[in-house]
Amino acid sequence: MEQIKEPEIDIAGKYQPLFDLPKARSVIRGESDELDIDYARKLAKIDTVVISGGRNSGKSYVVGLAIANWTAEYDYKTLFTRYTLTSAEDSIIPNFMDKMSIMNYDDQFKTVKNKVLPKNAKQNSGSVTFRGMKTSSGNQTAALKSLEGFSCFVVDEAEEVPDYETFNKIYLSIRTQSHQNISILSFNPPDDEHWIYKKMFLERGVPGQWNGIKDNVLYIHTTYLDLNPDFVPQSVLREFNRMKETDYDEYCQVALGHWTKFVKGALFHEKDFQKFSYEDLNLDNIAAKFGFIDVADRGMDSLSFPIVYQIGQFYYVVDWYFTEDNSSITLPACAEYIKHHKLDYVGVESNGVGSVFATTLNDMVPENTTVMFIHEKNNKHTRIVTHAAGVRMKFVFRNDVPTGGMYDLAMRQFFRYNKDKKENKHDDAPDSITGAKILIDDLSQY
């Protein structure tokens, strides 16, 4: 890579793989020894780069430098997009040519309407085309035609792309034989209901602010803290410091680029709860161990079984079995969870199919575990709302569970439960937590 003039960002750190990617194939073929061979093999499998981060984190700057490098040194043909992109000639292209200048490539390229092209096609065949994904009529299909020949696809401000299908249509069109085809998503993380989080993080078991390589995806997460402080405007620093003191959740999302779990109208908010790590939990002072099973009684419901240790005045949710599997799987699994945690009491909501489930489970657990049949007469939503304040005051949840695991999925449903009953599709997680609270409170009276 050419020497960068007055670098604003430590390229040798977390961004280095972005500049090493085009070198991987030649190293594997024995044509170069610039990279470690094992590292090159990992890079050679990558076809997607996910660059996330907070405001003023340098994402666009680094992507611009990388694409300038790929264009001039490796003859990449790049399609640079935003969901809505107008007047590229007036803003984005001049900005990109600044990156060309920083990399000392500007004398080799020229701008022609919405493209950056080589001045001498015999010396260089790389190019960059700037195009919006959405047409003025709102039809994406028309904007995505004629994509042959591109080897790199960049989506800037990717959080604006409304669905995975729009991205995937172009992703599948980047398929040249001459290059390692790469698609880059650069964005400020919105809430974790967004398709990028579901497809690129949740489904792959990758935490939100991770840096590394997982299978075919390179993850780079950036914040303003990665920049030399001299390059961060003082007004931005003051605003971030204000957020940090007055609204830490806003600071985490805006400045640090965290995915937010906040949902408008949600009954429970993550910031209202204490968190704990299991390895730091004091297990010497457990008053009792409880569980509550909300049995799945519809096709799209999940069986929800939080495991709760009462320590002092708080209820610590140490484990959570949460699945859509049928009873042939969930019954023996619940029995094993009960044995493993040596639970004292397990409440089973015995309305409908729950009664059969509880009866069968009772014959499968140790004698020192009491299975209690809980028949609820009240409406679930009313029960959850009524006990919401008590849940906030008493329950403590883990902060060390794997992304995409059962505990994580249960918590996502819990924090999306809405105050308005009509807005809720699922109530399994909050109902089982409420059931556990009622069970523990009732037993504590004796």
C-alpha positions as CSV (number, residue, x, y, z in Angstrom):
1,M,0.0,0.0,0.0
2,E,1.3,3.5,-0.8
3,Q,2.3,5.8,2.0
4,I,-0.7,7.7,3.3
5,K,-0.2,11.5,3.8
6,E,-1.0,12.7,7.3
7,P,-3.0,9.7,8.3
8,E,-6.0,10.4,10.6
9,I,-6.4,6.7,11.5
10,D,-4.1,3.9,12.6
11,I,-4.3,1.8,9.5
12,A,-1.9,-0.7,11.0
13,G,-4.5,-1.6,13.6
14,K,-8.0,-3.0,13.1
15,Y,-8.2,-1.7,9.5
16,Q,-5.2,-3.4,8.2
17,P,-7.1,-6.5,6.9
18,L,-9.1,-4.2,4.6
19,F,-5.8,-3.3,2.8
20,D,-4.4,-6.8,3.0
21,L,-7.5,-8.4,1.3
22,P,-6.3,-7.9,-2.4
23,K,-2.9,-9.4,-1.6
24,A,-4.3,-12.8,-0.3
25,R,-4.6,-14.6,-3.6
26,S,-1.1,-13.8,-4.8
27,V,0.4,-15.0,-1.4
28,I,-1.5,-18.3,-1.6
29,R,-0.3,-18.8,-5.2
30,G,3.3,-18.2,-4.1
31,E,3.6,-15.0,-6.1
32,S,4.2,-12.9,-3.0
33,D,5.3,-13.2,0.6
34,E,3.8,-10.0,1.9
35,L,1.4,-11.8,4.3
36,D,1.6,-14.8,6.6
37,I,0.2,-17.8,4.7
38,D,-2.4,-18.8,7.3
39,Y,-3.6,-15.2,7.5
40,A,-3.8,-15.0,3.7
41,R,-5.9,-18.2,3.6
42,K,-8.4,-16.6,6.0
43,L,-8.5,-13.4,4.0
44,A,-9.0,-15.3,0.7
45,K,-12.3,-16.7,2.0
46,I,-13.8,-13.3,2.7
47,D,-16.5,-12.0,0.3
48,T,-18.1,-9.5,2.7
49,V,-16.8,-6.8,4.9
50,V,-19.0,-5.3,7.7
51,I,-17.8,-1.9,8.9
52,S,-19.8,-0.6,11.8
53,G,-19.2,2.3,14.2
54,G,-20.3,5.5,15.8
55,R,-20.5,9.0,14.5
56,N,-17.1,10.6,13.5
57,S,-15.4,7.2,13.6
58,G,-13.6,7.4,10.3
59,K,-15.5,4.7,8.5
60,S,-16.1,6.5,5.2
61,Y,-12.5,7.9,5.3
62,V,-11.0,4.4,5.6
63,V,-13.3,2.9,3.0
64,G,-12.4,5.7,0.6
65,L,-8.7,5.0,1.1
66,A,-9.1,1.3,0.6
67,I,-11.2,1.6,-2.6
68,A,-8.6,4.1,-4.0
69,N,-5.9,1.5,-3.2
70,W,-7.9,-1.4,-4.7
71,T,-8.7,0.6,-7.8
72,A,-5.2,1.8,-8.6
73,E,-3.1,-1.1,-7.4
74,Y,-5.3,-4.1,-8.1
75,D,-7.7,-3.0,-10.9
76,Y,-10.8,-3.5,-8.9
77,K,-14.1,-2.3,-10.6
78,T,-16.2,-0.9,-7.8
79,L,-19.9,-0.1,-7.6
80,F,-20.2,2.5,-4.8
81,T,-23.8,2.9,-3.7
82,R,-26.1,4.5,-1.2
83,Y,-29.8,3.6,-0.9
84,T,-30.6,7.2,-2.0
85,L,-27.8,8.9,-3.9
86,T,-28.2,12.1,-5.9
87,S,-25.6,14.6,-7.3
88,A,-22.6,12.3,-6.7
89,E,-20.6,14.6,-9.0
90,D,-21.1,17.5,-6.5
91,S,-20.2,15.7,-3.2
92,I,-19.2,12.0,-3.1
93,I,-16.9,11.9,-6.2
94,P,-14.9,15.0,-5.1
95,N,-14.6,13.5,-1.7
96,F,-13.3,10.2,-3.2
97,M,-10.9,12.0,-5.4
98,D,-9.4,13.6,-2.2
99,K,-8.7,10.0,-1.1
100,M,-7.1,9.3,-4.5
101,S,-4.9,12.4,-3.9
102,I,-3.9,11.3,-0.4
103,M,-2.9,8.0,-1.8
104,N,-1.0,9.7,-4.7
105,Y,-3.2,8.2,-7.4
106,D,-5.1,11.3,-8.5
107,D,-2.8,11.9,-11.5
108,Q,-3.8,8.4,-12.9
109,F,-7.6,8.9,-12.8
110,K,-10.3,11.3,-14.1
111,T,-14.0,11.8,-13.4
112,V,-16.6,11.3,-16.1
113,K,-20.1,12.0,-14.9
114,N,-20.8,9.5,-12.1
115,K,-17.6,7.5,-12.7
116,V,-13.9,7.6,-11.8
117,L,-11.9,6.1,-14.7
118,P,-8.2,5.6,-15.5
119,K,-6.6,8.3,-17.7
120,N,-4.6,5.5,-19.4
121,A,-6.6,2.3,-19.8
122,K,-3.4,0.4,-20.9
123,Q,-1.8,1.1,-17.5
124,N,-4.8,0.7,-15.3
125,S,-8.3,-0.9,-15.7
126,G,-9.7,-0.1,-12.3
127,S,-12.7,2.1,-12.0
128,V,-15.4,3.3,-9.5
129,T,-19.1,3.9,-10.5
130,F,-21.3,5.8,-8.1
131,R,-25.0,4.9,-8.2
132,G,-28.0,5.1,-6.0
133,M,-30.0,1.9,-5.2
134,K,-33.3,3.7,-5.2
135,T,-34.7,5.4,-8.3
136,S,-36.8,8.5,-8.2
137,S,-39.9,6.4,-8.6
138,G,-39.0,4.3,-5.6
139,N,-38.4,1.2,-7.8
140,Q,-35.1,-0.5,-6.8
141,T,-35.2,-3.1,-9.6
142,A,-34.6,-0.5,-12.4
143,A,-31.6,0.9,-10.6
144,L,-29.9,-2.5,-10.2
145,K,-29.7,-3.5,-13.8
146,S,-26.5,-3.9,-15.9
147,L,-24.1,-4.8,-13.1
148,E,-21.8,-7.0,-15.0
149,G,-18.1,-6.7,-14.6
150,F,-18.0,-5.3,-11.0
151,S,-15.6,-7.0,-8.5
152,C,-16.4,-4.8,-5.5
153,F,-19.7,-3.6,-4.1
154,V,-19.8,-0.8,-1.5
155,V,-22.9,0.2,0.4
156,D,-22.3,3.4,2.3
157,E,-24.8,4.4,5.0
158,A,-26.1,0.8,4.7
159,E,-28.5,1.2,7.7
160,E,-30.8,3.0,5.2
161,V,-31.2,-0.1,3.0
162,P,-34.7,-1.3,4.0
163,D,-34.3,-5.1,3.5
164,Y,-31.9,-7.9,2.9
165,E,-33.3,-8.7,-0.5
166,T,-32.3,-5.3,-1.9
167,F,-28.7,-5.8,-0.8
168,N,-28.6,-9.5,-1.8
169,K,-29.7,-8.8,-5.3
170,I,-26.6,-6.8,-6.0
171,Y,-24.3,-9.0,-3.8
172,L,-25.2,-12.0,-6.0
173,S,-24.3,-10.0,-9.1
174,I,-20.7,-9.3,-8.0
175,R,-19.1,-12.4,-9.5
176,T,-16.1,-11.7,-11.7
177,Q,-13.5,-14.5,-12.1
178,S,-10.5,-12.2,-12.2
179,H,-10.8,-10.9,-8.7
180,Q,-11.7,-11.9,-5.2
181,N,-15.2,-10.4,-5.2
182,I,-15.9,-8.2,-2.1
183,S,-19.1,-6.5,-0.8
184,I,-18.6,-3.8,1.9
185,L,-21.4,-2.7,4.2
186,S,-20.5,0.6,6.1
187,F,-23.0,1.9,8.6
188,N,-24.0,3.4,12.0
189,P,-25.8,0.6,13.8
190,P,-29.6,1.3,14.3
191,D,-31.7,-1.0,16.5
192,D,-31.1,-4.8,16.4
193,E,-34.3,-5.5,14.6
194,H,-32.5,-4.3,11.4
195,W,-31.7,-7.0,8.8
196,I,-28.0,-6.3,9.0
197,Y,-27.9,-7.3,12.6
198,K,-30.1,-10.4,12.1
199,K,-28.2,-11.6,9.0
200,M,-24.6,-10.5,9.7
201,F,-24.5,-10.8,13.5
202,L,-27.3,-12.8,15.1
203,E,-27.5,-15.6,12.6
204,R,-23.7,-16.0,12.7
205,G,-23.3,-15.8,16.5
206,V,-21.2,-12.6,16.3
207,P,-21.4,-9.9,19.0
208,G,-22.3,-6.4,17.9
209,Q,-19.0,-4.6,18.4
210,W,-16.7,-7.3,17.3
211,N,-13.5,-7.1,15.3
212,G,-12.3,-10.2,13.5
213,I,-13.0,-12.8,10.8
214,K,-15.8,-15.2,11.0
215,D,-16.1,-17.6,8.0
216,N,-16.5,-15.4,4.9
217,V,-17.0,-12.1,6.7
218,L,-14.5,-9.5,8.0
219,Y,-15.9,-7.5,10.9
220,I,-14.5,-4.0,11.7
221,H,-16.0,-1.9,14.4
222,T,-14.8,1.7,14.8
223,T,-15.4,4.7,17.2
224,Y,-14.1,8.2,17.5
225,L,-11.7,6.8,20.0
226,D,-9.8,5.1,17.1
227,L,-8.9,8.5,15.7
228,N,-6.1,10.8,16.7
229,P,-7.8,13.2,19.1
230,D,-6.4,16.1,17.1
231,F,-8.6,15.1,14.2
232,V,-11.9,15.0,16.2
233,P,-13.6,18.4,16.2
234,Q,-13.8,20.0,19.6
235,S,-17.6,20.5,19.2
236,V,-18.0,16.7,18.6
237,L,-15.9,15.8,21.7
238,R,-17.9,18.2,23.8
239,E,-21.2,16.7,22.6
240,F,-20.0,13.2,23.1
241,N,-18.8,14.0,26.6
242,R,-22.2,15.6,27.4
243,M,-24.0,12.5,26.2
244,K,-21.6,10.3,28.3
245,E,-22.6,12.3,31.5
246,T,-26.3,12.9,30.8
247,D,-27.5,10.0,28.7
248,Y,-25.1,7.0,28.6
249,D,-27.4,4.9,26.4
250,E,-27.4,7.7,23.8
251,Y,-23.6,7.9,24.1
252,C,-23.3,4.2,23.5
253,Q,-25.4,4.2,20.4
254,V,-24.3,7.5,18.8
255,A,-20.7,7.7,19.8
256,L,-19.7,4.1,20.3
257,G,-21.9,2.6,17.6
258,H,-23.8,0.0,19.8
259,W,-26.9,-1.6,18.5
260,T,-29.9,-0.4,20.5
261,K,-32.5,-2.7,21.9
262,F,-34.9,0.2,22.6
263,V,-38.3,-0.3,21.2
264,K,-40.9,2.4,21.3
265,G,-43.7,1.4,23.7
266,A,-41.7,-1.4,25.3
267,L,-42.7,-2.3,28.8
268,F,-39.2,-3.2,29.9
269,H,-36.0,-1.3,29.0
270,E,-32.5,-2.8,29.4
271,K,-31.2,0.2,31.2
272,D,-33.7,-0.3,34.0
273,F,-32.1,-3.7,35.0
274,Q,-28.9,-4.7,36.9
275,K,-26.6,-7.1,35.1
276,F,-24.2,-9.8,36.3
277,S,-21.6,-12.2,35.0
278,Y,-22.0,-15.8,36.1
279,E,-18.3,-16.2,37.1
280,D,-18.7,-13.2,39.4
281,L,-21.8,-14.4,41.1
282,N,-21.5,-15.4,44.8
283,L,-23.0,-18.9,44.9
284,D,-22.4,-19.3,48.6
285,N,-25.4,-17.4,49.7
286,I,-28.2,-18.9,47.6
287,A,-31.6,-19.0,49.5
288,A,-33.3,-21.2,46.9
289,K,-33.4,-22.2,43.3
290,F,-36.5,-21.8,41.2
291,G,-37.7,-22.3,37.6
292,F,-40.9,-21.4,35.8
293,I,-42.0,-23.1,32.6
294,D,-44.4,-21.3,30.1
295,V,-45.3,-24.3,27.9
296,A,-45.6,-23.6,24.2
297,D,-49.3,-24.2,23.2
298,R,-49.3,-22.8,19.7
299,G,-47.2,-23.4,16.6
300,M,-45.2,-20.2,16.8
301,D,-44.9,-20.0,20.6
302,S,-41.7,-20.8,22.4
303,L,-41.3,-22.8,25.6
304,S,-39.7,-20.4,28.0
305,F,-37.9,-21.8,31.1
306,P,-35.9,-19.2,33.1
307,I,-33.7,-20.7,35.9
308,V,-33.6,-18.3,38.9
309,Y,-31.4,-18.3,41.9
310,Q,-32.6,-16.2,44.9
311,I,-29.6,-14.5,46.5
312,G,-30.5,-12.0,49.2
313,Q,-33.4,-9.9,48.0
314,F,-32.7,-10.3,44.3
315,Y,-33.6,-13.0,41.7
316,Y,-30.7,-13.8,39.4
317,V,-31.6,-15.4,36.1
318,V,-28.6,-17.7,35.6
319,D,-29.9,-19.8,32.7
320,W,-32.8,-19.8,30.2
321,Y,-34.1,-22.7,28.1
322,F,-36.0,-21.0,25.2
323,T,-37.1,-23.0,22.2
324,E,-39.8,-23.7,19.6
325,D,-39.1,-27.4,19.7
326,N,-41.9,-29.8,20.5
327,S,-42.5,-31.7,23.8
328,S,-40.6,-34.8,22.7
329,I,-37.5,-32.6,22.9
330,T,-38.5,-30.1,25.5
331,L,-39.6,-32.5,28.2
332,P,-36.3,-34.4,28.6
333,A,-34.4,-31.1,28.2
334,C,-36.4,-29.4,31.0
335,A,-35.8,-32.5,33.2
336,E,-32.0,-32.2,32.5
337,Y,-32.0,-28.5,33.3
338,I,-33.8,-29.2,36.6
339,K,-31.3,-31.9,37.6
340,H,-28.3,-29.8,36.5
341,H,-29.2,-26.8,38.5
342,K,-30.7,-28.9,41.4
343,L,-33.8,-26.7,41.5
344,D,-35.9,-26.7,44.6
345,Y,-39.2,-25.6,43.0
346,V,-40.4,-25.5,39.4
347,G,-43.7,-23.9,38.4
348,V,-45.4,-25.1,35.2
349,E,-48.2,-23.1,33.7
350,S,-50.7,-25.9,33.5
351,N,-53.4,-24.2,31.4
352,G,-54.2,-26.4,28.3
353,V,-51.3,-28.6,27.2
354,G,-49.3,-27.4,30.3
355,S,-51.2,-29.8,32.5
356,V,-50.0,-32.9,30.6
357,F,-46.5,-31.5,30.4
358,A,-46.4,-30.9,34.1
359,T,-47.7,-34.3,35.0
360,T,-45.1,-36.0,32.8
361,L,-42.3,-33.8,34.0
362,N,-43.1,-34.5,37.6
363,D,-42.3,-38.2,37.0
364,M,-38.9,-37.3,35.4
365,V,-37.3,-35.1,38.1
366,P,-35.6,-35.9,41.4
367,E,-37.7,-36.3,44.5
368,N,-36.2,-33.2,46.1
369,T,-37.6,-31.0,43.3
370,T,-41.2,-29.9,43.8
371,V,-43.1,-29.4,40.5
372,M,-46.0,-27.0,41.1
373,F,-49.0,-26.9,38.7
374,I,-49.8,-23.2,38.2
375,H,-53.3,-22.5,36.7
376,E,-53.6,-18.9,35.8
377,K,-57.0,-17.3,35.5
378,N,-55.9,-13.8,34.7
379,N,-55.1,-12.6,31.2
380,K,-51.4,-12.9,30.5
381,H,-50.9,-9.3,29.4
382,T,-52.7,-8.0,32.5
383,R,-50.5,-10.3,34.7
384,I,-47.3,-9.1,33.0
385,V,-48.2,-5.4,33.3
386,T,-49.3,-5.8,36.9
387,H,-46.0,-7.3,38.0
388,A,-43.7,-5.2,35.7
389,A,-42.6,-2.9,38.5
390,G,-41.7,-5.8,40.8
391,V,-39.8,-7.6,38.0
392,R,-37.7,-4.4,37.5
393,M,-36.9,-4.1,41.2
394,K,-36.1,-7.8,41.8
395,F,-34.7,-9.5,38.7
396,V,-31.1,-9.4,37.5
397,F,-30.0,-10.7,34.1
398,R,-26.7,-11.9,32.7
399,N,-24.4,-9.8,30.6
400,D,-22.1,-12.6,29.4
401,V,-24.4,-14.8,27.3
402,P,-23.5,-15.7,23.6
403,T,-25.2,-13.7,20.9
404,G,-27.9,-15.8,19.3
405,G,-28.1,-18.3,22.1
406,M,-31.3,-19.2,23.9
407,Y,-30.8,-16.7,26.7
408,D,-30.0,-13.9,24.3
409,L,-33.1,-14.7,22.2
410,A,-35.3,-14.8,25.3
411,M,-34.0,-11.4,26.4
412,R,-34.7,-9.9,23.0
413,Q,-38.3,-11.0,23.2
414,F,-38.5,-9.8,26.8
415,F,-37.3,-6.3,25.9
416,R,-39.7,-6.0,23.0
417,Y,-42.8,-6.7,24.9
418,N,-45.1,-3.8,24.4
419,K,-47.3,-1.9,26.8
420,D,-50.1,-2.1,24.2
421,K,-51.4,-5.7,24.1
422,K,-52.3,-5.4,20.4
423,E,-48.6,-4.8,19.4
424,N,-47.4,-8.1,20.9
425,K,-47.0,-11.2,18.8
426,H,-45.2,-13.2,21.5
427,D,-45.3,-13.1,25.3
428,D,-43.4,-16.3,26.3
429,A,-40.3,-14.6,27.8
430,P,-42.0,-11.9,29.8
431,D,-44.8,-14.3,31.0
432,S,-42.3,-16.9,32.3
433,I,-40.3,-14.2,34.2
434,T,-43.6,-12.9,35.7
435,G,-44.6,-16.4,36.6
436,A,-41.2,-17.0,38.3
437,K,-41.6,-13.8,40.3
438,I,-45.1,-14.7,41.4
439,L,-44.0,-18.2,42.3
440,I,-41.0,-17.0,44.4
441,D,-43.0,-14.3,46.1
442,D,-45.8,-16.8,47.1
443,L,-43.3,-19.4,48.4
444,S,-41.4,-16.7,50.4
445,Q,-44.4,-16.1,52.5
446,Y,-44.2,-19.6,54.1
